[in-house]
Amino acid sequence: MGIPETAITRRGALAVGAGAVIGGLGLSRTAQAAPESKPVKLTPAQLAGQRVIFSYPGLTPPASLLDQISAGEAGGVIFFGENITSLSQIAAVVAQLN
């Protein structure tokens, strides 16, 4: 007897959520160059931060992490079991991080 196809595991939610966040972060919207404009020069903090994958304890990301993402200073976020209670909860966190 296997797991139903509609069942979600923490590992599955982790993989989906992490992929969405890591793929979606990149440069913040304020740091992205507009089409056909000069490339944006990144600050040293942005260049360094975009090479770091962040994690956090608990169910909600701290304000400091949200600030770093908004400033284009985060390469991605990785989720662990302590960050996930349900598919809808982690989906809301991913939307917030994006």
N, C-alpha and C positions, 0 to 999 in steps of 0.2 A: 504494500500500500504506500503510495508516494504522496508527496506534498501537492495539494491542488495548485493548478497553474495560477490561480488568482491570489494565492497566499504570498505575503511578502515577508521576507526574513530581514533581520537587522543587517546582515551582510549585503543583501540585495539593495536595501535602501541606502546603505553606505556607498555602495558602488555607483548607484544612480545619482545620488546627491552630490558626491564628491566630483564626479565627472561633470555635472552641470555647473557646479560652482567654479571648478578649476578652469573649465572651458569658457565660462562666462565672465570671469574677472578681467583678465588682460589689463589693458589700460583703462583707467576710469573714464567716464564720458567727458570729463573736463580736460583730460589730458590727450584725448584722441585728436588727430589731425582731421580737419574737414576735407572732403574730396577736393582735389585740385588746389590745395593750399600748401604752404610751406610745412615741412615736417616739424613737429613739436619737439623741442629740446627738453629732455627729461632732466629733472633735478637729480643730484647724487642719491638722495633718499629714495626717489622713485626707482632709479636704476638698481639700487641694492635691494629694496623691498620686493621688487617684482621677481626676485630669485628665491624668495622665501615662501614656503608653504606653512600657513599658520594653523594652529588648533586652539581650542579653548575648552575649559571645563564646563559641564552643565548643559542645559537645554537651550539657552539663548546666548548669542554672541555678544561679547561685551562692547560697550560704546567705543572703546579705544580701537578695537578691530574694525568696526564700521567706519571710523574716522580714517584709518589707514587705507581701507579699500576705496573710500571716496576720494582720497588724495592720490590714488594710483600707486600706493606703496605696498601692495600685496600681490604675490604671484598666484596665490590660491588658498583654499581652506580645505583641510581634511577632517572628516568626521569619524568619531569613534562611537562605540556602543553607548557611552554615557550621554551622547548628544542626541540620541534618537529614541523616541517613545512610540511614534507611529508614522505612517507614510504622510499623513496630512500635516503633522508637526514639522517633519524635516522638509517637506515641500514649502511650507511657509518660511522656514529659515533660509532655504535656498533663494526664494523670491526676495527676501529681505537683503540678503548678501548681494544679489544681482543688482 
